[in-house]
Amino acid sequence: MPTIEAGTGVVTHINTFEVDPENQDALVRSLTETVAAARGMPGWISASIHRSYDGRRVINYVQFESHEAAQRVTQELLRLGLIQKNTAIGRVIPGQYQVVHTLTAD
């Protein structure tokens, strides 16, 4: 389960995909396949896939134990051709982040 908490050292990839609305479901299916393949890899923690209501974007929120784990998992997914499959469906704007602040309701 994803946990968003500052100061844990967890590395988060937030990948924003721009996609034609008729391809949004295909991209969601492809990303679901990709995160299922990553699930058992050392250092992988969780993934959450979000779709926009207008059909033009898909966000993939992925957590790793460390920067090194993120690199290892990404390299393996590239080797398997899964990342290339995703980027063939939608244009990705990748990003790697660390949580610096959170606020929740009491």
Buried (B, 14 or more C-beta within 10 A) or exposed (E): EEEEEEEEEBBBBBBBBEBEEEBBBBBBEBBEBBBEBBEEBEBBBBBEBEBBEEBBBBBBBBBBBEEEBBBBBBEBBEEBEBBEBBBEBBEBEEEBEEBEEEEEEE
